[in-house]
Amino acid sequence: MIRGKNGTYTSGGDVKAFPLIELDGMSDLAWNIGSPQRCPKPVICVLEKYAMGVGFELAMACDIRIATKETVLALPEVTLGQIPGSGGSQRVARIAGLTRAADMMLLGRRIPAPEALSWGLITRVADDSAALDKVLDEMIGTLSRMSALALKTAKRVLNTAYDSSLSAGFEIEGHAYEKLRETEDYKEGIAAFSEKRKPNFTGA
C-alpha cells in the first residue's frame, strides 16, 4: 500500500530541485515510478487531498486507487513549461482516452475525484477519510483471503492488456488459466465451493 502522511497524499515533486539534476538524469523516471506495476502483489494507492505530478503518476502505476471525494488529481507540468515525465501521459491516455488525457495535460486542469472515477482513473471514492479507511480495510481483507498465486497471475495478465493485440491477449490469458488449473489453490477453491465453505489458500 502507498499512502501519504497526515491526511495528504502528495502535491508532486520538488520543483525547485529539478534544474539541479543533470541532463538525461530523469529520462528513465517512468521505469522507476512504474515499480508498483512490476510488484507481484496487488498494490493499493490511497489518495487524499492532492494527487499531483509524479505522485499521481506513481498512483497510476498501482493496481487499485481509492480517494476521498475532495481529492483532486492533476498533471500540471505544462504550467512549468514541461510535460509529465514519469509515465503519466501514457497511462492516462490508455486508461481514460486521448481526449481526456489532453484535457488534463494541455490545460493543466485539476480533476475532482468523482470525475476521475467516471474516467476510470480511480477505483473507489469515499466521502471522507474515515469512510476511506473502511473501504481500505475491506479491500485488504478481501485480497488477503484470495489465492496469492491467482492474484499474481491475474495482475500479470492484466498488465499485458495494453501492450498486446486482442488475439495475443486471449492466448496469454488462456495459457495462464491452464497453468492455474494444476495448482493446489485451484483445487482448494473448487473443493471449498462444492463443500460450501471458505477456501484456505496457501499460494501453491
Residue pairs with C-beta under 8 A, 6 or more apart in sequence:
1 43
1 44
1 45
1 46
1 136
1 140
2 36
2 43
2 44
2 45
2 46
2 58
2 59
2 62
3 9
3 45
3 46
3 48
4 10
4 46
4 48
4 55
7 48
7 49
7 129
8 48
8 49
8 50
9 45
9 46
9 47
9 48
9 49
9 50
9 51
9 55
9 59
9 71
10 50
10 51
10 52
10 53
10 54
10 55
10 56
11 50
11 52
11 53
11 55
12 50
12 52
12 53
12 54
12 55
12 56
12 76
13 53
13 54
13 55
15 80
18 26
26 85
27 85
29 54
29 85
29 86
29 87
30 57
30 85
30 86
30 87
30 90
32 86
33 54
33 57
33 58
33 61
33 86
33 87
34 61
34 87
35 61
36 43
36 45
36 58
36 61
36 62
36 63
37 61
37 62
37 63
37 159
40 152
40 155
40 156
41 148
41 151
41 152
41 155
42 63
42 64
42 143
42 151
42 155
43 61
43 62
43 63
43 64
44 62
44 63
44 64
44 65
44 66
44 136
44 139
44 140
45 58
45 59
45 62
45 64
45 65
45 66
46 66
46 67
46 132
46 136
47 59
47 65
47 66
47 67
47 68
47 71
47 73
47 113
47 122
48 67
48 68
48 71
48 129
48 132
49 68
49 70
49 71
49 72
50 71
50 72
50 74
51 59
51 67
51 71
51 72
51 73
51 74
52 72
52 73
52 74
52 75
52 76
52 110
53 74
53 75
53 76
53 77
53 84
54 85
54 86
56 73
56 74
56 75
56 88
57 75
57 84
57 86
57 87
57 88
57 91
58 86
59 65
60 87
60 88
60 91
60 92
60 95
60 121
61 87
61 91
63 155
63 158
64 123
64 124
64 139
65 121
65 122
65 123
66 122
66 123
66 124
66 125
66 126
66 132
66 135
66 136
66 139
67 73
67 113
67 116
67 117
67 122
67 124
67 125
67 126
67 132
68 113
68 125
68 126
68 127
68 128
68 129
68 131
68 132
69 112
69 113
69 114
69 125
69 126
69 127
69 128
70 112
70 113
71 112
71 113
71 125
72 110
72 111
72 112
72 113
73 104
73 110
73 111
73 113
73 116
73 121
73 122
74 104
74 108
74 109
74 110
74 111
75 84
75 88
75 89
75 92
75 104
75 105
75 108
76 108
76 110
77 83
77 84
77 85
77 105
77 108
78 105
78 106
78 107
78 108
79 108
83 89
83 105
84 105
88 105
89 101
89 105
92 100
92 101
92 104
92 105
92 121
93 101
94 162
95 119
95 120
95 121
96 104
96 119
96 120
96 121
100 119
103 109
104 111
111 119
111 121
113 122
113 125
114 125
116 122
117 124
117 125
124 135
126 132
126 134
126 135
143 151
145 198
145 199
145 201
146 201
147 183
147 185
147 186
147 189
147 199
147 201
147 203
148 201
148 203
149 180
149 183
149 185
149 201
149 203
149 204
150 180
150 185
150 186
150 201
153 176
153 179
153 180
156 176
157 169
157 172
157 173
157 176
160 168
160 169
160 172
161 169
164 172
180 186
183 204
184 202
184 204
185 199
185 201
185 202
185 203
185 204
188 199
188 200
188 201
188 202
189 199
189 201
191 199
192 198
192 199
192 200
193 199
